[in-house]
Amino acid sequence: MTAKRTFDVLGGIALLAVLSPVLAVVALSVALGDSAPGRGVLRRRTVAGLNGRAFTMLTFRTKSPLAALPLLLHVVAGRMSLVGPCPLTPTHRECTGEGRRRLSVRPGLTGPWQISGRSELPWEERELLDLHYVDHHWLGMDLAILARTLPAVRRRRAARFA
């Protein structure tokens, strides 16, 4: 197991243990607040994983940043990484042809795209950030990205409510 994968497993398990009460509260909140019963608390989306293997990515049915908490299960299972390129559908143009380069690493919960402006960035710039990560990633870069993720999310939330 590589240092990155070891970090992902240990970090994912630790985060799941610490955040399990939050996971339970969000799941209950979504279930109780759902206006269309029977849909479940999780949203399913097929994405391309390592080497292009498709998997069903699970998130909570909420617009909150807490929607991503179930992704920790994918990290522990080895389908995702804590840090990596943005998950894309298998039919996305970046997952076919020459763009398959991004599939040489696991998609991440966060990545350069997350800390650099996310939806405010033009798609081409997000694409370049992901490819730069694929070509140059190392554990130190992952740690730096993780350290900058929470402040970036807070800044976006503060700007949205300002």
ABEGO torsion letter per residue (X at the ends): XBAAAAAAAAAAAAAAAAAAAAAAAAAAAAAAABABBGAEABBBBBBBBBGGBBBBBBBBBBABAAAAAAAAAAAAAGABBABEBBBBBAABAAABEAAAAAAABBBBABBAAAAAGEAABBAAAAAAAAAAAAAABBAAAAAAAAAAAAAAAAAAAAAAAX
